[in-house]
Amino acid sequence: MSKKKLFKRGQMEIMGLMIIVILVVMGVLFALKFVILKPPTPIKQHYMTTQMVSNFGIALLHSTTDDCRGTDLSELMIDCANWKEVGGSITCGNGRNSCDYVKDTLGFILNETLEIWRVKYYFKAGNSPLAQDQIFNFSSQHTSCSEGVPGEAEQFFLPTDRGLLTFKLFICD
């Protein structure tokens, strides 16, 4: 064969390989779009939300503090509930009492997690279900989330001298 025919044959083979590569890349892109990037099924979404509420609440309760001699947030919340008229009996860093410290810390944690993740939520804690008796009350800043909307809730109970401190975290769908 002549050199020119071999050169053209090589060009045709390279063009064929390029077409195959392009088809494979397009196939992978379609697989990504329809298989990997599809929204989660309602059951999976429900499970994820349930687990997030439960795990987040447990993590909050067992979080320790640097400014309050390593005291758990749950202990500080109990102290605040027992002594809410005076703001708590435990004094933390910068002279803050337990109620102020828990309020600031919870606000910081919620802003640095659920707010950044754009999760709609509300959080409340108190010895009574009445709104005016809630010691801590937080809700998402970017959208409203209330008890009337669908979502997942988790309640935790902490014993205090004034009865049970109910801590409720609700994440809206």
C-alpha positions in Angstrom: 0.0 0.0 0.0 1.1 3.5 -0.6 2.1 5.8 2.2 -0.8 8.1 1.5 -3.4 5.3 1.9 -1.9 4.2 5.2 -2.0 7.8 6.5 -5.7 8.2 5.5 -6.5 4.8 7.0 -4.8 5.9 10.3 -6.8 9.1 10.2 -10.1 7.1 9.8 -9.2 4.9 12.7 -8.5 7.9 14.9 -11.8 9.5 13.9 -13.6 6.2 14.8 -12.0 6.1 18.2 -12.9 9.8 18.8 -16.6 9.0 18.0 -16.5 6.1 20.4 -15.0 8.2 23.1 -17.6 10.9 22.6 -20.4 8.3 22.8 -19.0 6.9 26.0 -18.7 10.4 27.6 -22.3 11.2 26.6 -23.4 7.8 28.1 -21.7 8.6 31.4 -23.2 12.1 31.5 -26.7 10.6 31.0 -26.0 8.1 33.7 -25.0 10.9 36.0 -28.1 12.9 35.2 -30.7 10.2 35.6 -29.2 7.8 38.1 -26.8 9.6 40.5 -28.4 13.1 40.5 -32.0 12.0 40.8 -33.8 13.4 43.9 -34.1 11.0 46.8 -37.2 8.9 47.1 -39.8 10.0 49.7 -39.0 7.1 52.0 -35.3 7.8 51.9 -35.9 11.6 52.4 -38.2 10.8 55.4 -35.5 8.5 56.9 -32.8 11.1 56.4 -34.9 13.8 58.1 -35.8 11.5 61.0 -32.1 10.6 61.5 -31.0 14.2 61.2 -33.4 15.4 63.9 -32.6 12.5 66.3 -28.8 12.7 65.8 -28.7 16.5 65.9 -30.6 16.6 69.2 -28.4 13.9 70.8 -25.3 15.7 69.7 -26.6 19.0 71.1 -27.3 17.5 74.5 -24.0 15.8 74.8 -21.9 18.7 73.5 -19.4 19.9 76.1 -18.2 23.5 76.5 -14.8 25.0 76.8 -16.0 28.3 78.4 -18.0 26.5 81.1 -15.4 24.0 82.5 -16.4 21.2 80.1 -20.0 21.1 81.3 -22.5 19.4 79.0 -25.1 21.7 77.3 -27.8 19.4 78.9 -26.4 20.2 82.4 -26.4 23.9 81.6 -30.0 23.7 80.3 -31.1 21.9 83.5 -29.4 24.6 85.6 -31.1 27.3 83.5 -34.5 25.7 84.0 -33.9 25.3 87.8 -32.8 28.9 88.2 -34.4 30.7 85.2 -35.4 33.8 87.3 -31.8 34.6 88.0 -30.4 33.3 84.7 -28.9 30.1 86.1 -26.5 29.4 89.0 -23.5 28.3 86.9 -21.2 31.1 85.8 -19.3 30.5 82.6 -16.5 32.4 80.8 -16.8 36.2 80.5 -19.1 36.1 83.6 -22.1 34.9 81.7 -24.6 32.8 83.5 -25.8 29.4 82.2 -29.0 30.7 80.5 -27.1 33.3 78.5 -24.3 30.9 77.7 -26.7 28.2 76.4 -28.7 30.7 74.4 -25.6 32.0 72.7 -24.1 28.6 72.1 -27.3 27.1 70.7 -27.7 30.1 68.5 -24.2 29.7 67.2 -24.5 25.9 66.6 -27.8 26.3 64.8 -26.5 29.1 62.7 -23.3 27.2 61.8 -25.2 24.0 60.9 -28.9 24.0 60.0 -28.9 27.6 58.7 -25.9 27.0 56.5 -27.5 23.7 55.2 -30.7 25.8 54.6 -32.8 23.4 56.7 -36.1 24.8 58.0 -36.4 24.1 61.7 -37.6 25.3 65.1 -36.2 24.5 68.5 -37.8 25.1 71.8 -37.1 24.1 75.4 -39.1 24.7 78.5 -40.9 23.2 81.6 -44.3 24.0 80.1 -45.9 23.7 76.7 -47.0 27.3 76.8 -45.1 29.6 74.5 -44.5 32.3 77.1 -42.9 29.7 79.4 -40.2 28.5 76.9 -36.7 29.1 78.1 -35.1 28.7 74.6 -36.8 29.4 71.3 -35.1 29.4 67.9 -36.4 29.0 64.4 -34.9 29.1 60.9 -34.1 32.6 59.7 -34.7 32.1 55.9 -38.2 30.5 56.0 -40.9 29.9 58.6 -41.3 26.5 60.1 -44.1 25.9 62.6 -46.0 22.9 64.1 -48.7 23.0 61.4 -46.4 22.0 58.5 -45.2 18.5 57.7 -41.9 17.5 59.1 -40.1 15.4 61.7 -39.9 16.2 65.4 -37.8 14.7 68.2 -38.4 15.4 71.9 -35.8 15.0 74.6 -36.6 15.2 78.3 -34.3 16.4 81.0 -35.2 16.1 84.7 -35.1 19.3 86.7 -36.2 20.4 90.2 -39.2 22.0 88.5 -40.3 19.0 86.5 -39.3 17.8 83.1 -37.5 20.2 80.8 -38.8 19.3 77.3 -36.5 20.0 74.5 -38.1 19.8 71.1 -36.4 20.0 67.7 -38.6 20.1 64.6 -37.3 19.9 61.0 -39.8 20.9 58.3 -40.0 19.0 55.0 
